[in-house]
Amino acid sequence: MAAADPKPVKVKPIADVVNLLLMPAQLILMKGLIDRIQLWSRGAVVQDLVMTACFLAAVMIVQAVIGRASLLSYNRLMEIGAYEVEHAILVKSSKLSLARLESPSLKELRTRALNVAPDQLFLNGIGFLLQAPQMILLLTILCWYGQWLVVMMFIILLPIQFIIRNNTSQAVEKLNRQQTPQRTAAEYISRILTSRRSAKEIRLFGLAEELQSRWMRLHQATGLQWIALKKKEQLMLAPSELVISLVSGLLAAIVLVVSAAKGQSAGEIAVLLQIAIMLGGMWPGLLDQYAVFKQQAIRWGELRQFVQLDEDPVYTGKHAWERAPLSKEGSTLHMDKLPESVLVRQISFTYEGSRQKSIHNVHFHIEAGEKVAIVGENGAGKSTLVKLLTGLYTPDLGTVDWYSRAGTKLSAAEAAEHFTAVMQDFTKMSLTVREQVALGSIRRLNDDEKLLGALAQANASQWELDENIGPEFGGKELSGGQWQRLAAARAYIREGSVLFFDEPTSALDPQAERAAMEDFFRIAGDRTAFLVTHRLGAARLADRILVLRQGELIEQGTHDQLMAECGEYERLYRMQASWYV
């Protein structure tokens, strides 16, 4: 794993420090070599010249080797940096509450956090910390040899450039934040255009040109904003950079004039010229490093803001009973911790950005072992209520309290350990059948008997356990109903004491739907179970029916009781029945 290799983090700065320390030696040896060449012409000993040249060559070879090690470490750091950022965001995302994870503001923050490049922050920070003393050392040498004019130019111009670069870096990151929604929208359209799932409708309705046009407009809008910002940035930088260019070009001439006036030796002049050339090349690089460092520091703040978000207290870790070893009977459930009854007290919930409450002042009590159907028209709040019952959402007002059969009140986390569910938007993964089902209880991955039993309960025995499912990696594509059967098997293999089925038969034909509903109530046994459904024929099998309308619980009771009341349930039931008359 990239994260397990600390060597590049150590090698890169050490290599750069060693190269920094070798620079004075290189300058001294260069001066000595040139001075000895000058003396050689006057009969100096050749051995001194050769020794100095050999030492200089050795220093340059060491610098080249260290430079290569530094470059390899840099490439490795890029890999490590990308891994660490993505890993941190993935881990944190798995610990956030579902409501927060679904919020647009959180998605924008996560997108910006992914732009962090720790390798750039580290390398530019190290580079700046190393080049700054290197520049100070070179300027000190110039002072020692009386090159005050060059030194004063740097002292005056460099702070001005730092201030300008700081302002431009902040402006760039501000625009980055402002453009996050547009870039996210463009990426979304790009995914739609390249997704196999959306390809059918795009071709059937001729949407490709329209979607491409929208994608292009988003890119053009952000591009024009960037061009405007870059023009402004260049206008701010142009005067000082022009001065820097002029100074860099004049450095050599200034050094030569001052050196000649002071009567310095050829070796001294060569060293001073080399310093002037190094300073001229170092100046822009130092400013660029500072600018990148400032930008990455701002982005690092956004990553830190993301990883410091409050975590979901219910679903932050793996379920303890799923981690525990299986007993001889294959069960690890503790009866005093099993949630079986629930008291919902005046709960309300509103999605971020919505003005209307999805659930409003809902109150009911479900006894242990009851089979409950939750019904209502589209948008009534059925799926939201299930997410509140399972602890995936936290109510804005009110409480959801789960109790064991012994009457012990459980924490939300304790209750959530023993839930099992098939959600309306269940996950479709390209895995083997074995893995598809074992996602419900990963410790059962190699328990063929349990896996096959769960498939049988879901009427999905037609597949082999090691058969690949999902076309992304060459597996078999399934119909919607077949995917739902696999999702049901995933729920059945989990030994939860409370079952939630959110529209579990929406993709099944009527005959398969009826069989699935009967299987659901049979498999539930004496466990508490909640069934969300549009099909009111299935609701007749429930012990109690909860009727929602616009987020409010308006009726509850058995099928016969609600039909006798001639309310919303009776209206919906007769409306559906009329289709079959």
C-alpha positions as CSV (number, residue, x, y, z in Angstrom):
1,M,0.0,0.0,0.0
2,A,1.2,3.5,-0.8
3,A,0.4,4.8,2.7
4,A,2.7,2.1,4.3
5,D,5.8,3.5,2.6
6,P,7.3,6.4,4.5
7,K,10.6,6.4,2.6
8,P,9.8,9.1,0.1
9,V,8.7,11.5,2.8
10,K,12.2,11.1,4.4
11,V,14.3,10.8,1.2
12,K,13.0,13.9,-0.6
13,P,13.8,16.5,2.1
14,I,17.1,14.8,3.1
15,A,18.2,14.7,-0.6
16,D,17.3,18.4,-1.0
17,V,19.1,19.4,2.2
18,V,22.3,17.5,1.2
19,N,22.2,19.2,-2.2
20,L,21.8,22.5,-0.4
21,L,24.9,21.8,1.7
22,L,26.9,20.7,-1.4
23,M,26.2,24.0,-3.1
24,P,28.8,26.0,-1.2
25,A,31.4,23.3,-1.8
26,Q,30.6,23.4,-5.5
27,L,31.1,27.2,-5.6
28,I,34.4,27.0,-3.6
29,L,35.8,24.2,-5.8
30,M,34.8,26.1,-9.0
31,K,36.6,29.2,-7.7
32,G,39.7,27.1,-6.8
33,L,39.6,25.4,-10.2
34,I,39.5,28.7,-12.1
35,D,42.2,30.3,-9.9
36,R,44.5,27.2,-10.4
37,I,43.9,27.3,-14.2
38,Q,45.1,30.9,-14.1
39,L,48.2,29.9,-12.0
40,W,48.9,26.9,-14.2
41,S,49.7,29.2,-17.0
42,R,52.3,30.6,-14.7
43,G,53.9,27.3,-14.0
44,A,51.7,26.0,-11.1
45,V,51.7,22.3,-10.2
46,V,49.4,20.3,-12.4
47,Q,48.5,17.9,-9.5
48,D,46.7,20.7,-7.6
49,L,44.6,21.5,-10.7
50,V,43.7,17.8,-11.3
51,M,42.8,17.2,-7.7
52,T,40.6,20.3,-7.6
53,A,38.9,19.2,-10.9
54,C,38.4,15.6,-9.5
55,F,36.8,17.0,-6.3
56,L,34.5,19.2,-8.3
57,A,33.5,16.3,-10.6
58,A,32.8,14.1,-7.5
59,V,30.6,16.8,-5.9
60,M,28.7,17.2,-9.2
61,I,28.3,13.4,-9.6
62,V,26.9,13.2,-6.0
63,Q,24.6,16.1,-6.7
64,A,23.3,14.3,-9.9
65,V,22.7,11.0,-8.0
66,I,21.0,12.8,-5.1
67,G,18.9,14.7,-7.6
68,R,17.8,11.5,-9.3
69,A,16.8,10.1,-5.8
70,S,14.9,13.3,-5.1
71,L,13.0,13.0,-8.4
72,L,12.0,9.4,-7.8
73,S,10.9,10.3,-4.3
74,Y,8.8,13.2,-5.8
75,N,7.0,10.8,-8.1
76,R,6.3,8.4,-5.3
77,L,5.0,11.2,-3.1
78,M,2.5,12.2,-5.8
79,E,1.1,8.6,-5.6
80,I,1.0,8.6,-1.8
81,G,-0.6,12.0,-1.7
82,A,-3.5,11.1,-4.0
83,Y,-4.0,7.8,-2.1
84,E,-4.1,9.5,1.3
85,V,-6.6,12.2,0.3
86,E,-9.0,9.8,-1.4
87,H,-8.6,7.3,1.5
88,A,-9.3,10.0,4.1
89,I,-12.4,11.2,2.2
90,L,-13.8,7.7,1.7
91,V,-13.3,6.8,5.4
92,K,-14.9,10.0,6.6
93,S,-17.8,9.6,4.1
94,S,-18.6,6.2,5.5
95,K,-19.0,7.7,9.0
96,L,-21.2,10.7,8.2
97,S,-25.0,10.7,8.7
98,L,-27.0,9.8,5.6
99,A,-28.8,13.1,5.6
100,R,-25.5,15.0,5.6
101,L,-24.0,12.8,3.0
102,E,-26.9,13.5,0.7
103,S,-26.8,17.3,1.2
104,P,-25.6,19.4,-1.8
105,S,-23.3,21.6,0.4
106,L,-21.5,18.5,1.7
107,K,-21.0,17.2,-1.9
108,E,-19.5,20.6,-2.9
109,L,-17.1,20.5,0.1
110,R,-16.1,17.0,-0.7
111,T,-15.4,17.9,-4.3
112,R,-13.2,20.8,-3.2
113,A,-11.4,18.6,-0.6
114,L,-10.5,16.1,-3.4
115,N,-8.5,18.9,-5.1
116,V,-6.0,18.9,-2.2
117,A,-2.5,17.6,-3.3
118,P,-0.5,16.8,-0.2
119,D,2.5,16.1,-2.3
120,Q,2.5,19.7,-3.7
121,L,1.9,21.2,-0.2
122,F,4.7,19.1,1.2
123,L,7.2,19.5,-1.6
124,N,6.5,23.2,-2.2
125,G,6.7,23.8,1.5
126,I,10.0,21.9,1.8
127,G,11.3,23.5,-1.4
128,F,10.4,27.0,-0.1
129,L,12.0,26.3,3.2
130,L,15.2,25.1,1.5
131,Q,15.4,27.7,-1.3
132,A,14.8,30.6,1.1
133,P,18.0,29.9,3.1
134,Q,19.8,29.1,-0.1
135,M,18.9,32.5,-1.5
136,I,19.9,34.1,1.8
137,L,23.2,32.3,1.6
138,L,23.8,33.5,-2.0
139,L,22.9,37.1,-1.1
140,T,25.2,36.9,1.9
141,I,28.1,35.8,-0.4
142,L,27.3,38.8,-2.7
143,C,27.3,41.1,0.3
144,W,30.7,39.7,1.4
145,Y,32.1,40.6,-2.0
146,G,30.5,44.0,-2.0
147,Q,27.6,43.4,-4.5
148,W,25.2,45.6,-2.4
149,L,23.3,46.9,-5.4
150,V,22.1,43.4,-6.4
151,V,21.2,42.5,-2.8
152,M,19.2,45.7,-2.3
153,M,17.2,44.9,-5.5
154,F,16.2,41.6,-4.1
155,I,15.3,42.9,-0.6
156,I,13.0,45.6,-2.1
157,L,11.3,43.6,-4.9
158,L,10.9,40.2,-3.3
159,P,8.4,41.1,-0.5
160,I,6.3,43.0,-3.0
161,Q,6.1,39.9,-5.2
162,F,5.1,37.8,-2.2
163,I,2.2,40.1,-1.3
164,I,1.0,40.1,-4.9
165,R,1.2,36.3,-5.2
166,N,-0.6,35.9,-1.9
167,N,-3.5,38.0,-3.2
168,T,-3.7,36.2,-6.5
169,S,-3.6,32.8,-4.8
170,Q,-6.6,33.7,-2.7
171,A,-8.5,35.1,-5.7
172,V,-7.9,31.8,-7.6
173,E,-9.2,29.7,-4.7
174,K,-12.2,31.9,-4.2
175,L,-13.1,31.4,-7.9
176,N,-12.5,27.7,-7.4
177,R,-15.1,27.6,-4.6
178,Q,-17.6,29.7,-6.6
179,Q,-17.3,27.4,-9.6
180,T,-17.7,24.1,-7.7
181,P,-21.4,23.8,-8.5
182,Q,-20.9,24.4,-12.2
183,R,-18.0,21.9,-12.4
184,T,-20.0,19.3,-10.5
185,A,-22.9,19.8,-12.9
186,A,-20.6,19.4,-15.9
187,E,-19.2,16.2,-14.4
188,Y,-22.7,14.9,-13.8
189,I,-23.7,15.5,-17.4
190,S,-20.4,13.8,-18.5
191,R,-21.3,10.7,-16.5
192,I,-24.8,10.6,-18.0
193,L,-23.4,10.8,-21.5
194,T,-20.9,7.9,-20.9
195,S,-23.1,5.7,-18.7
196,R,-24.5,2.5,-20.2
197,R,-27.6,2.8,-18.1
198,S,-28.6,6.2,-19.6
199,A,-27.4,5.3,-23.1
200,K,-30.8,3.8,-24.1
201,E,-32.9,6.9,-23.4
202,I,-30.2,9.3,-24.7
203,R,-30.4,7.5,-28.1
204,L,-34.1,6.9,-28.1
205,F,-35.0,10.5,-27.4
206,G,-32.0,12.1,-29.2
207,L,-30.7,13.8,-26.1
208,A,-27.0,13.6,-26.9
209,E,-26.8,17.0,-28.7
210,E,-28.8,18.8,-26.0
211,L,-26.7,17.3,-23.1
212,Q,-23.4,18.0,-25.0
213,S,-24.6,21.6,-25.5
214,R,-25.3,22.0,-21.7
215,W,-21.9,20.5,-20.9
216,M,-20.3,22.9,-23.3
217,R,-22.1,26.0,-21.9
218,L,-21.0,25.1,-18.4
219,H,-17.4,24.7,-19.5
220,Q,-17.5,28.0,-21.5
221,A,-19.0,29.9,-18.5
222,T,-16.3,28.7,-16.1
223,G,-13.6,29.2,-18.8
224,L,-14.6,32.8,-19.4
225,Q,-14.4,33.5,-15.6
226,W,-10.9,31.9,-15.5
227,I,-9.8,34.0,-18.4
228,A,-11.0,37.2,-16.8
229,L,-9.3,36.3,-13.5
230,K,-6.0,35.4,-15.3
231,K,-6.1,38.7,-17.1
232,K,-6.5,40.6,-13.8
233,E,-3.8,38.4,-12.3
234,Q,-1.3,39.2,-15.1
235,L,-2.1,42.9,-14.9
236,M,-1.2,42.8,-11.2
237,L,2.0,40.7,-11.7
238,A,3.2,42.4,-14.9
239,P,5.0,45.5,-13.5
240,S,6.9,43.6,-10.8
241,E,7.7,40.7,-13.1
242,L,9.0,43.1,-15.7
243,V,11.3,44.6,-13.1
244,I,12.4,41.1,-12.1
245,S,13.2,40.2,-15.7
246,L,15.2,43.4,-16.1
247,V,17.1,42.8,-12.9
248,S,17.8,39.2,-13.8
249,G,19.2,40.3,-17.1
250,L,21.3,43.0,-15.5
251,L,22.7,40.8,-12.7
252,A,25.6,39.5,-14.7
253,A,26.5,43.0,-16.0
254,I,26.3,44.5,-12.5
255,V,28.5,41.7,-11.0
256,L,31.1,42.2,-13.8
257,V,31.2,45.9,-13.4
258,V,31.5,45.9,-9.6
259,S,34.0,43.0,-9.6
260,A,36.2,44.7,-12.1
261,A,36.1,47.9,-10.1
262,K,37.1,46.0,-7.0
263,G,39.9,44.1,-8.8
264,Q,38.6,40.7,-7.9
265,S,40.2,37.5,-9.2
266,A,39.0,35.4,-12.1
267,G,37.8,32.7,-9.7
268,E,35.9,35.2,-7.6
269,I,34.3,36.7,-10.7
270,A,33.3,33.3,-12.0
271,V,31.7,32.4,-8.6
272,L,29.8,35.7,-8.5
273,L,28.6,35.2,-12.0
274,Q,27.4,31.7,-11.1
275,I,25.6,33.1,-8.1
276,A,23.9,35.8,-10.3
277,I,22.8,33.1,-12.7
278,M,21.5,30.9,-9.9
279,L,19.6,33.8,-8.3
280,G,18.1,34.8,-11.6
281,G,16.7,31.3,-12.1
282,M,15.7,30.8,-8.4
283,W,13.7,34.0,-8.1
284,P,10.7,33.0,-10.3
285,G,10.7,29.4,-8.9
286,L,10.6,30.6,-5.4
287,L,7.6,32.8,-6.1
288,D,5.8,30.0,-7.9
289,Q,6.5,27.7,-5.0
290,Y,5.0,30.3,-2.6
291,A,1.9,30.7,-4.8
292,V,1.3,26.9,-5.0
293,F,1.9,26.6,-1.3
294,K,-0.7,29.3,-0.5
295,Q,-3.3,27.7,-2.8
296,Q,-2.7,24.2,-1.3
297,A,-2.8,25.6,2.2
298,I,-6.3,27.0,1.5
299,R,-7.4,23.7,0.0
300,W,-5.9,21.8,3.0
301,G,-8.2,23.9,5.2
302,E,-11.2,22.6,3.3
303,L,-10.0,19.0,3.6
304,R,-9.5,19.5,7.3
305,Q,-13.0,21.0,7.5
306,F,-14.4,17.8,5.8
307,V,-12.5,15.3,8.0
308,Q,-13.5,17.2,11.2
309,L,-17.3,16.9,10.4
310,D,-19.4,15.3,13.2
311,E,-19.8,11.6,12.6
312,D,-23.0,9.6,12.7
313,P,-23.3,8.2,16.2
314,V,-25.4,5.3,14.9
315,Y,-23.5,3.9,11.9
316,T,-19.9,4.9,12.6
317,G,-18.5,1.3,13.0
318,K,-19.1,-2.3,12.1
319,H,-21.9,-4.1,13.9
320,A,-20.5,-5.8,17.0
321,W,-22.7,-8.9,16.6
322,E,-21.6,-9.2,12.9
323,R,-17.9,-9.2,14.0
324,A,-18.5,-11.7,16.8
325,P,-17.7,-15.4,16.1
326,L,-20.5,-17.7,15.3
327,S,-21.8,-20.1,17.9
328,K,-22.3,-23.8,17.2
329,E,-25.9,-23.0,16.5
330,G,-24.8,-20.2,14.1
331,S,-26.3,-17.4,16.2
332,T,-24.6,-14.6,18.2
333,L,-27.8,-12.6,19.1
334,H,-28.3,-11.5,22.7
335,M,-32.0,-11.3,23.6
336,D,-31.6,-8.4,26.0
337,K,-30.2,-6.3,23.1
338,L,-32.7,-7.2,20.4
339,P,-34.9,-4.2,19.3
340,E,-38.5,-5.4,18.9
341,S,-40.9,-2.6,19.7
342,V,-40.7,1.1,18.9
343,L,-42.2,4.3,20.2
344,V,-42.2,7.2,17.8
345,R,-42.9,10.5,19.5
346,Q,-44.0,13.5,17.4
347,I,-41.1,13.3,14.9
348,S,-40.5,15.8,12.1
349,F,-37.8,15.9,9.4
350,T,-36.9,18.4,6.6
351,Y,-34.4,17.8,3.9
352,E,-31.7,20.4,3.4
353,G,-32.8,23.1,1.0
354,S,-36.5,22.1,1.3
355,R,-39.1,24.5,2.7
356,Q,-41.6,21.7,3.3
357,K,-41.3,19.0,6.0
358,S,-41.1,15.5,4.7
359,I,-42.3,14.1,8.0
360,H,-44.4,16.2,10.3
361,N,-45.5,15.4,13.9
362,V,-45.7,11.6,13.4
363,H,-46.5,9.6,16.5
364,F,-47.2,5.8,16.9
365,H,-46.2,2.7,18.9
366,I,-45.5,-0.7,17.4
367,E,-45.4,-3.8,19.6
368,A,-42.9,-6.6,19.3
369,G,-43.7,-9.0,16.5
370,E,-46.1,-6.7,14.7
371,K,-46.2,-6.7,10.9
372,V,-46.7,-3.1,9.8
373,A,-47.5,-1.8,6.3
374,I,-46.7,1.8,5.5
375,V,-48.8,3.1,2.6
376,G,-49.5,6.4,0.9
377,E,-49.2,8.2,-2.5
378,N,-45.8,9.1,-4.0
379,G,-44.1,11.7,-1.9
380,A,-46.1,11.0,1.2
381,G,-42.9,10.3,3.2
382,K,-42.9,6.5,3.4
383,S,-39.2,6.0,2.6
384,T,-38.2,8.9,4.8
385,L,-40.1,7.4,7.7
386,V,-38.2,4.1,7.2
387,K,-34.9,5.9,7.3
388,L,-35.9,7.6,10.5
389,L,-36.9,4.3,12.0
390,T,-33.6,2.7,11.1
391,G,-31.5,5.6,12.4
392,L,-30.2,6.6,9.0
393,Y,-31.8,10.0,9.5
394,T,-32.1,11.8,12.8
395,P,-35.4,13.6,13.4
396,D,-35.3,17.4,13.6
397,L,-37.9,17.2,16.4
398,G,-39.2,14.2,18.4
399,T,-37.6,10.9,19.2
400,V,-37.5,7.3,17.9
401,D,-37.1,4.9,20.8
402,W,-36.5,1.2,20.4
403,Y,-37.1,-1.3,23.2
404,S,-36.2,-5.0,23.7
405,R,-38.8,-7.6,24.5
406,A,-37.8,-7.3,28.1
407,G,-38.6,-3.6,28.0
408,T,-35.0,-2.3,28.0
409,K,-34.6,1.0,26.1
410,L,-31.8,0.7,23.5
411,S,-29.6,3.3,22.1
412,A,-29.9,4.1,18.4
413,A,-26.6,2.3,17.7
414,E,-27.6,-0.8,19.7
415,A,-30.9,-1.0,17.8
416,A,-29.3,-0.4,14.4
417,E,-27.0,-3.4,14.9
418,H,-30.0,-5.7,14.5
419,F,-31.9,-4.2,11.6
420,T,-32.0,-5.8,8.2
421,A,-33.6,-4.2,5.1
422,V,-34.2,-4.0,1.4
423,M,-34.3,-0.4,0.5
424,Q,-36.1,1.1,-2.5
425,D,-32.8,2.2,-4.0
426,F,-30.8,-0.9,-3.1
427,T,-27.2,-1.2,-4.3
428,K,-26.3,-3.1,-7.5
429,M,-22.7,-4.2,-7.5
430,S,-20.8,-6.2,-10.1
431,L,-19.9,-9.1,-7.9
432,T,-20.4,-12.9,-7.8
433,V,-23.8,-14.2,-6.5
434,R,-21.9,-15.4,-3.4
435,E,-20.6,-11.9,-2.7
436,Q,-24.0,-10.2,-3.6
437,V,-25.8,-12.2,-0.9
438,A,-23.0,-12.2,1.7
439,L,-23.0,-8.4,1.7
440,G,-25.9,-8.8,4.1
441,S,-23.7,-10.8,6.5
442,I,-20.1,-10.8,5.4
443,R,-19.0,-13.6,7.8
444,R,-21.3,-15.9,5.8
445,L,-19.2,-15.5,2.7
446,N,-18.1,-19.1,2.7
447,D,-21.2,-20.6,4.3
448,D,-22.7,-22.2,1.2
449,E,-25.6,-23.7,3.1
450,K,-26.7,-20.3,4.5
451,L,-26.2,-18.5,1.2
452,L,-28.2,-21.0,-0.8
453,G,-30.9,-20.9,1.9
454,A,-31.2,-17.2,1.6
455,L,-31.4,-17.4,-2.2
456,A,-34.2,-20.0,-1.9
457,Q,-36.1,-17.8,0.5
458,A,-35.9,-15.0,-2.1
459,N,-36.9,-17.3,-5.0
460,A,-33.5,-16.8,-6.6
461,S,-32.1,-20.3,-6.7
462,Q,-31.4,-20.3,-10.4
463,W,-27.9,-18.9,-10.1
464,E,-24.6,-20.6,-9.1
465,L,-22.9,-19.0,-6.1
466,D,-19.7,-18.2,-8.0
467,E,-21.5,-16.8,-11.1
468,N,-20.5,-13.2,-12.0
469,I,-23.4,-10.7,-11.9
470,G,-23.3,-7.3,-13.5
471,P,-22.1,-6.3,-17.0
472,E,-19.4,-3.8,-15.9
473,F,-16.8,-6.6,-15.6
474,G,-18.3,-9.1,-18.0
475,G,-20.9,-10.6,-15.7
476,K,-24.5,-11.4,-16.5
477,E,-27.0,-8.5,-16.6
478,L,-30.2,-9.0,-14.6
479,S,-33.7,-7.6,-14.9
480,G,-35.0,-5.3,-12.2
481,G,-36.9,-8.1,-10.6
482,Q,-33.9,-10.4,-10.5
483,W,-31.8,-7.7,-8.9
484,Q,-34.6,-7.3,-6.3
485,R,-34.5,-11.0,-5.5
486,L,-30.8,-10.8,-4.9
487,A,-31.3,-7.8,-2.6
488,A,-34.0,-9.7,-0.7
489,A,-31.6,-12.7,-0.3
490,R,-29.0,-10.3,1.1
491,A,-31.5,-9.1,3.7
492,Y,-32.7,-12.7,4.6
493,I,-29.2,-14.0,5.3
494,R,-28.8,-11.3,8.0
495,E,-30.1,-12.3,11.4
496,G,-31.8,-9.1,12.2
497,S,-34.6,-8.9,14.7
498,V,-36.4,-6.2,12.8
499,L,-37.1,-6.3,9.0
500,F,-37.6,-3.3,6.7
501,F,-38.8,-3.8,3.1
502,D,-39.1,-0.6,1.2
503,E,-41.0,-1.3,-2.1
504,P,-39.4,-4.7,-2.3
505,T,-41.5,-5.9,-5.2
506,S,-41.8,-2.9,-7.5
507,A,-40.0,-4.6,-10.3
508,L,-41.9,-8.0,-10.1
509,D,-44.9,-9.1,-12.1
510,P,-48.2,-9.6,-10.1
511,Q,-47.8,-13.3,-9.6
512,A,-44.2,-13.0,-8.4
513,E,-45.1,-10.0,-6.3
514,R,-47.8,-12.0,-4.4
515,A,-45.5,-14.9,-3.8
516,A,-42.8,-12.5,-2.6
517,M,-45.2,-10.7,-0.2
518,E,-46.4,-14.1,1.3
519,D,-42.7,-15.2,1.6
520,F,-41.9,-11.9,3.4
521,F,-44.5,-12.3,6.1
522,R,-43.7,-16.0,6.4
523,I,-40.0,-15.4,6.8
524,A,-40.5,-12.6,9.2
525,G,-42.0,-15.1,11.6
526,D,-42.4,-13.6,15.1
527,R,-40.0,-10.7,14.2
528,T,-41.2,-7.1,14.0
529,A,-41.4,-6.2,10.3
530,F,-42.2,-3.0,8.3
531,L,-43.3,-3.1,4.7
532,V,-43.5,0.0,2.5
533,T,-45.7,-0.6,-0.5
534,H,-47.8,1.1,-3.1
535,R,-49.7,-2.1,-3.7
536,L,-52.5,-2.1,-1.1
537,G,-53.4,-5.7,-1.7
538,A,-50.2,-6.7,0.2
539,A,-51.1,-4.3,3.0
540,R,-54.1,-6.6,3.9
541,L,-51.6,-9.1,5.2
542,A,-50.2,-6.7,7.8
543,D,-51.3,-6.5,11.5
544,R,-51.4,-2.8,11.3
545,I,-51.4,-0.2,8.4
546,L,-49.9,3.3,8.7
547,V,-51.3,5.7,6.2
548,L,-49.2,8.8,5.3
549,R,-50.2,11.9,3.4
550,Q,-47.8,14.8,2.8
551,G,-45.6,13.7,5.6
552,E,-48.4,13.3,8.2
553,L,-49.8,10.1,9.7
554,I,-53.5,10.5,9.1
555,E,-54.8,6.9,9.7
556,Q,-53.7,3.7,11.3
557,G,-55.3,0.3,11.9
558,T,-56.1,-3.0,10.3
559,H,-57.4,-3.3,6.7
560,D,-60.9,-3.9,7.9
561,Q,-60.8,-1.0,10.4
562,L,-59.5,1.4,7.8
563,M,-62.0,0.3,5.1
564,A,-64.8,0.9,7.6
565,E,-63.6,4.4,8.3
566,C,-64.0,5.3,4.6
567,G,-60.9,7.6,4.7
568,E,-57.7,7.9,2.7
569,Y,-56.9,4.2,2.8
570,E,-60.3,3.2,1.6
571,R,-60.1,5.7,-1.3
572,L,-56.7,4.5,-2.4
573,Y,-57.7,0.8,-2.0
574,R,-60.9,1.2,-4.1
575,M,-59.0,3.3,-6.7
576,Q,-56.4,0.5,-7.2
577,A,-59.1,-2.2,-7.2
578,S,-61.0,-0.4,-10.0
579,W,-58.1,-1.2,-12.4
580,Y,-58.8,-4.9,-12.0
581,V,-62.6,-4.7,-12.5
